[in-house]
Amino acid sequence: MLKEAVSPPSIMPSVYGPQPRQRAAQLPGIVSLGVKELFPDIAEEIYLGGNDLSAVRKGTEDALAGVNMGMIQTQHTVNLLCSEHGFLILGGEPYAEMLRTIRDVVEERTGCKNIRLRVAAGGGLKESKELIQYYKFDQYFNGRATGITSFDKGVPIETEIGTLYGVARAYDADWFIHAHYGDLRELYWHRLINRALKPFAMSYARFETRGVYHFNFGPRSSNFVQKAIFDSPFVQQRFTFGCFLMTSPAGIIGIDADNDLHRFDRRLTVTILNSYGKLLRLFAEIEECIAVLDAGRWPPYVHAGGMNFGNLVNAKLDYFDLETIPAGTGFALFEKSPGAPKVKAVNPSIKALVINHMWTGMMCTELPMSIPTTVVGRDLADMLMTDPSNPEFMSFAVTAESLQTAMEFARRVAGTDNVIVFDGSFGNINLSPPMAEFLLKKAPEVSRNVDEELLPRWLRQRGIDPHGL
């Protein structure tokens, strides 16, 4: 049942974090547990890694066959909008292949050749350039690949809740295509409400409007911001269709596309609840563990068996359940009622954290403030020392010269040998044998609880008939 640790996806070189000298999967005692060993009914994958991306291309072509592109004329301009987090899924190649295929199909069917790729980054100024270079998008899109950030020039968008601001270069074409992905990141914010629309308040929005989403409203209530933007006449006059890379913990399970994004959002909701609900609730059962971060990007977004670290950090609350208090535990900003205790910023079941690789540039100092944290290597520690987003990070963390040393220290501090590695893997979780045994023991009851109680509740709360699926 347990097997040799699987090799994780490679880490794209970046100025935001030095390359690790060793991956956690190479450590003695780390093994691999297949997610289907835990839950055999997890949706089947069409792609789990490797150089053969033909299933992704065919899946994209099949999905686009049912989409209307008649509004696009030969002389028009089209912006293909994508978001940088999609390139963290299985090394980014399946998302990149979906984008390349969309371009090819649109050009073939419409005759339009002026298709421009817009790579949206969260907050930094260099991610998009790195992605365009790494995936050779500038060549594939004939010099029409450009990065956009929330600090670029804005464009006013009149919505039913007032004037909000998009990024001008996202909307500077006759038409745009919304190309996104369906993994379970940031559940503790969007609560799976208008998930398919979230980039309209984040990836394609000016910083001020992103601030409205994050800080003017709490989780759940903030999610009408992206709906208001998407439903605005300004956006609707330019929107063509959405095309999504669909995932489960097993890997890429397909590509879905639709001209009706609200209709698609319902399908996405059902897919995510069915695909991720059991593994999410299994993570909530973990009583003690050492977490190892060993993948590109920022801590909340890296995967272990397709599940994001951010969902382990926030695992003690069921964020699929819309009756759960609307707390964003990442910064413990929101309370259930005046005077009520705030939710802990970090899951207390994480007894120690080892950071073998991460990107700088995103606020996450609550991690070392809440749990014993070891940073591997002087290069990464020095970058964190000067990280303006985390000026006090290394005041709360220690440095180890090697990953092996960091793991030995973490085991002593944590008092447990339960190790789970967030290294970008889907289909399998790299972990220690005691952690695997714990998950295997808990999985059957979690599966029953989700099937019989939780999944029907989650669906009903969203107006979806569990018996009509």
N, C-alpha and C positions, 0 to 999 in steps of 0.2 A: 504493500500500500504506500509506504514511504519510499522515495527514490532519491537518487543523487540530485543535488541542487541544480535547478535549471539555470542556464546562462541568461541573465537579464538583458534587456535591450541596451545597446550602447548609449553612452552619454554624449550628446552633441557638444563640441568645444564651445566655450563661451567666456566672455570677459567677466561674467557675473559669478563664476566659481571655477576654481582650478580642477583639473582632471584628477580623480582619485588614483592612488598608486595600486590599490587592490579593491576588488569588489567583495561585498559581504558573502556572496554565494560561494566564494572560494575559501571561506573559513572552514577549518575542521569542525565537524559536528553540525553543520547546516545541511538540512535535507529539504526535499520538496514534497508538498502535499497538493494533489490535484483538487481543484474546487469541485469537480464532479464526484470525487470520493466523499465529499461532504454533502453535496446536494446533487444527486444524479439528474434532476429535472431542470437544471440550469440551461438556458437557451444555448443551442449548438452554435459553434463558431464556424465561419467560413475562412477566417484568417487568424493565425496566432503568431506569425513572425516568419522571417526568411525573405528571400529575394523574389519569390514568385508572388506577384501582386495581381495575377490575372483574375482571381476571384473578386477582388475589390473593384477592378475595372469593369468586369462583367456585371457585378451587382449594381454599380453606378449606371451603366448603360441601361440595364433593365428597369431601374427605378425611374430614370429620365424618360423612358419610352412612354410613360403614362402622363407626362407633364405637358401642359400647353406652353409653347414658346412662340406662338403666333404674333405676339405683340412686338417681338424683336425683329427689326428690319435690317437689311444689309448695311445701310448707311449709319445705323445707330451706334452708340457707345454703351458698353455694359461693364459694370463693376462687379467682380466676383469677390464678395466679402468673406473673409475667414478670420479666425481668432487663434492667437498663438498657443493657447493651452492644448488645442487639438494635436499639436505636434509632439506632445508628451505621450500620447497613446501609442504604445508598442513602437517607440522610437520615431514616431511621426510619419513613417513611410505610407501607411494606409491612408492617412488624411491627405498627404501630399498627392497620392495617386488618385484619390477621389477628386481633388481640385483639378488635376491635369485632365482627367476624363471629362469633367463638366465642361472645361474649355473646348475640348475636342468635339464633344457632342453638340454643343451650342453652335459652334462654327459650322459644323457639317449640316445641321438642320436649318439654320437661319441664313447662312452666308455672311454673317457678321464676323469681321476679323478684328475689330477694335474692342477686344475683351481684356480688361485690365484687372490684375490681381491686387487687392488691397489686404495687406496682412496687418491685422489689428493687434497691438500689444497692450498689456495692462497699464503700465505706468512708466516703464523705462524707455529710453530713447534708442537703444541698440538692439533689442531683441529681434525686431522685424528685419533689420539689415542682416543679422546673423542667419535668420531662417531663410531669407531669400537667397543668400549665398550658398548655404549648406545644401538646400534642396534644388539648387540651380533653376530657380523660378524665373530669373531674369532672362535666361536663354529660352526657356519654354514659352514664356509669355511675350517673347520678342521685345524685350526692353520695357514692358508695361507692368512690371511688378513693383509695387511701392508699399512702404510701411506707413501706418497711421497710428497715432497715439491720442490719448484724451487731451493732450496739451496743444494739439494742432488747432488751426483756425476753425472756428465754429460756424454753424449755420442755424438760425432760429427755426424751431419747429413748433407751430401752434397746435396745442393739444387741448383736450377737454378739461385739463387741470391747469392750463396756462402755458406760457412759453417755456419750452425746454430747448436744449441745444445739442445738436448732433455734430459729428466731425464732418467738416465740409467735403473733404476728399472721399468720404464714404459715399456721398450722394451726388457727386459731380458728373454723373453720367445720365444718359436717357433712362437706363434701367439698372437695377442691381439684382444679384442673386445672393441669397442668404445661405452660406455653406457652413454647417456647424457639426456638432457631434453630441452623442448622448450618454456620456459617462456620468457618474454620480458625484461630481464635484460641487462643493458649496451648498449642499442640501440644507445646512443649518441656516442659510440665508434665504434661498428661494423656496424652500419647503415643497418643491415640486409643484409650484403654482406658476403658470406661464413660463415653464422652463425653456420652451423653444424660442421664446421672445426675449429672454434675458439679455442677449448681446445688444439689443437696441438701447438698453440703459447702461451698458458697460462697454463693450468693444467698440461700438459705433457712436458713442456719446462723448461730449466734452466733459472735462473734469468737474465742472460745476454741477452737471446733471448726474454724474456718477456720485457726487457728494449727496445729492438729494436722495438717491437710492440708499446709500449706506448710512447716512447720519440724520437726515430729516425725518425718516421713518424707520421703524424697526422691521425685523424680518416679518414676512407675510404682508403687512400693509404696504411695504415698499414695492411689492411686486406688481402693483397697478401702474407703476411708472413706465416699465417697458411696454405694457399693453397700450397705454395712452400714446406713447411715441409710435408704436407700430400701426395703430389704428388711425393716426392722423392723416389728413388728406395729403400732406407733403410726402409721407412715406408711401402711402398706398398708390400714389400716382407713378411711382418708380419701381415698385415691387413686382417681381416676376414669379419666383418660386423659391422654396427652400429645399435643400438637399442635405441630409444628415448621415454621418457615419454612426451606425448603431452598434452598441456594445453590450456585452454582459460580462460577468466575471470570467467567462470562458474565453473571451476575445472579441473580435469583430464578428457580429452575427448578421450583418447585412447593411444595405444602404436604403434609405427611404426618402422619397421626394414628393412634394405636393405644392400645388398653387394656392391651396387654402391652408395657411399656417395654423389657424385655430383648430381645424380638423386634425392636422398632423400632430398638434400639441397633445390632443387626447390620446392618440396612438402612442406617442412617446411616453406619456404618463403611465399607461398600462404596461408598456414594455419595461420601463425602469422599475416599477413596483414588482413585477413578476421576476425580473432578472436579478435585482440587487437586494430585495427585501430580506431574504433569508441570511445572506452573508452579513448584511448590516446588523441584523439582530444577533447573529452569532458573535460579532465583534463586541456587542454590548455585554455578552456573558463573560468576557475575559476579566478575570479577577486580579491578575498581576502579570506584567510582562515588561520586557526590555524592547523598545522600538529602535530600529536602525534605519536611518534615512540614507539612501544610497542610489539616488536617481537625480536627473536634471530637474530644474525648476525649483520652486519654493516649497517649503515643507507641506502645506495643506494638500498639494495636488498630486503627490507621487503615489504610485499604486503598489499594492500587495494583493495578488490574485484579483486584480481589477478594482479593488476598493481603495479609495483615497485615504491618506493618513489623516486628513482633516476630519473624516468620519469616525476614526478611532478617538481622536482628541475630544470629540463631542458625543461619544457613543452612549453616554448614560441617559440621554433623552431620545425618545423616538420622534424624530423630526418628520417622519411620514405621517404621524398622527396629528391632525390639525387641531386637536383639543389640547395638545401639549403646549405649555407656556411658550409664548413667542420670544424666546431668548436667543441672542447671538452670542454663543459662549466664547467665541474667539477672543473677544475683548471684555466679556462680562459687562456689557453696556446696559442691558435691559433687565428690568425687574418685572415679576408677575404683577405686583401691586405695590403702591408706595410703602416703603419700609420693609418689604419682604427681602429675605437674604438673596443675594445675587448668586446665580449659577456659577459653579467653579469654572475658571477659564480653561482648565486642562483636566481631562479624565484622570482621576486619582489612581486608576488601575495601571497607568503607565508609571512604573517605578523607576525607570531610568531611560535616558535617550542618548543614543550614539549617532552623531552626525558625521558620516563618512563623506557625503557630498550634499551640497545645497547651493542655491543661488542666493546672493545678497540682493537687497533692494525691496523687500517686503517686510512690514512690521510683524515680528514673531517673537519678541523678547518675552512674551508670557510663557513660552516654553521653558527656557532655563530658569525663569523666576519660579516656576511651579514644580519642576521635576529636576533631579540631578542630570546634568547634560555634559557630555564629553564631545569635543570637536576634534576630529582626526586630522593631524598635520598642521604644521606651522603656517603654510600658505593660506589655508582656509581660515585659520584663526586670525591671521593678520588682516585678511579682507573683512572679516566680521568686526574687527577692532575699529576699522575706519568706515563701516557701513552707516551712512546717515539715517537709514531707516531703523537701525537697531544700535544706537550709540552705546547702550549699556549691556549689550548681549554678553560680551566676554567678561563682564564684571560678575556674572552669575554662572558662567560655564568654565570648565577646565579644558586643557589641551592634552592630547595624547600624541605621541610621535608615530604610532602605528595603529591600525585597526585592531590588531590582535590585543595590544595593550589596552585600548579603549574598551574592548569587550570584557577583558578580565576585570577591569575596574568597575564596569557597569554591573557585572554579576555580583561583585562583593557589595556594592552599594545597595543594589536592588534586593538582594537575598533571594533571587529566583533564577532559574535557568530557562524560563519561558521567553524565547526570543522570536520576534517577528520582523521580517525584513521588507521594507518598502523600497523596492529597487526597480519599479516599472513593470513588473511581471503581471501578465494576465494568464488565466488557465491554471496556474500553479502559484502556491505561496511558498516562498523560501523561509524556513523557520527552523527552530530546534525541535528534536523529537518530543520532549515534554509538552511543548506548545501544540504540536500536531496531535498528540494523544488527548489533550484537553479539548481541542476543537472537535475531534472525532466523537468524543463522548457526549458533547453538548448538542451536536448537530441534529440528531433525530428529534429531540423535543422541540428545538427551535423550528424545525421544518413543520412539525405538526401544528405548533402555535401560529405560525404565519399562515399556513393553509386554512386552518379552521377559524381563526379569530382575527388576526391582524390584517391580512390582505383584504378580506371582505369589508372590514372597517375603513381601511384606507381608501378603497374604491368608493364606498358609499359617501364618504365625506367629500369626495370630488364629483358627486352626482353621477357616478358610473355604476351601473347595475352589475354586481358580481356574477349574477346568473346569466347575463346576456352576452358574456364574452365567448 
